[in-house]
Amino acid sequence: MKALKLALFSDSRRGPLGYPGLLGLMTTFGLFFAIQAYSQVPKMLGKPMQGAIAPTSAKVWAMVKDADEVELRVANAVYKFSAKEQKGWNGRIPVTFEVVGLEPGTTVEAELWANGTRLSAPFPIKTAAATVQPEWSFMVGSCAFYGVGAMRLVKPGQFTDIFDAMRDHPTDFMIWLGDNVYLLNGEWNSERRMYEKYTKARLDPHINDFLATRPNLAMLDDHDYGPDNAEGDFENKGATMGCFKDFWPNPYFGNGSAGTYTHFDYQDASFFMLDDRWFRESEDHKQVLGTEQMGWLQEKLLASTAPFKFIALGSQVLSEANQKETWSKFPERQVLFDFIKANKITGVVFLSGDRHFTELCKLTQDGLYPLYDFTSSPLTSPLRKRVNKPDDPEFAPPMRVPGTKFVGHNFGTVTISGTEGARTCKLSTWDASGTLVWEFTIKQTELDWVPD
């Protein structure tokens, strides 16, 4: 615009009244339209991210600007996405593609195009192996506070260096366990503001660099869904769910119109990522999952033959010391435990977030193998330091596995390895610099049934 002003007011070739002459006007408007045309050239912002991963398919997410028709070109296939009606913030539009017909355990190159313009250099898309590998792993984490506007000044929302350590720590994929952006100050009631929050977080260089290194899948919790501790009666949950779906390329989302629960298989494990908000009714501890989601979970558990079955929930599953939101206060939880007993379902391990400190809980019940809940939190959010005070109910509860409490910014990994029939599941916690804090190994045989 500075060049435009100079052209308007500094042209020496002026008419008789001192206004720009014809040549000056032509030059000025030519420059103006050139600037406008350049500003509207389609662009890809940041790096693309891979989402749901399977042996023959993969989802790819990207952020574009000034693009109406977006194409993902993979080998001889072209996948199209119309961005004209897609919601976004300030012209920045999230787009998702599902690529099919791929070969297991391979890497193919893809390019993003829009309006006849190539937006990206070739980037890789990976598929899952069709056969079980000797060792594989995934990453977990929750509670990633990210400040926008005045909240950018609030620590630790301006610090995302932990994602550099995560970027340099190889795993097959990442599962986000909820509270992934932290909608604050009414952002949950404004589509413009929630899309702004997601967009700015997604394009933060540290976060974006990490996301580009591996597939990412996510489940929501209250701060992705609405106000603190929001439940099924939150009126704007359709809008927050829509925003969540636009930024996280999961395998699928609930039944399409209610909830965001999803599942997938990878190697010799099944994953069940639950929605602890859409159906939640805390009055009289009625339900967290609800009848529909519980029926879906039971059906999927019965169908799985995987030796490890990871059930992820935003709220803690086992902790009875937790004075706030925990599934242990709801009779619905025991319904699931009784179902596992009755159907002799093997290999269940719970994953959770929310608490702003990390721990591993263990529950033993008659007639059931030990159940573990790996709570991994927080990535960047404020720490719950009070848990280190002896008068806090969660200071040293008997259900916690000794040595697994950690009050610091951290992420977790889960590594599956070993010979068939005798696999192990190693849970690890790493601090913000990528240094190992603790690890704990669960044997496959520990999560099995003793023959009658």
Disulfide bonds with the S-S distance in Angstrom:
none
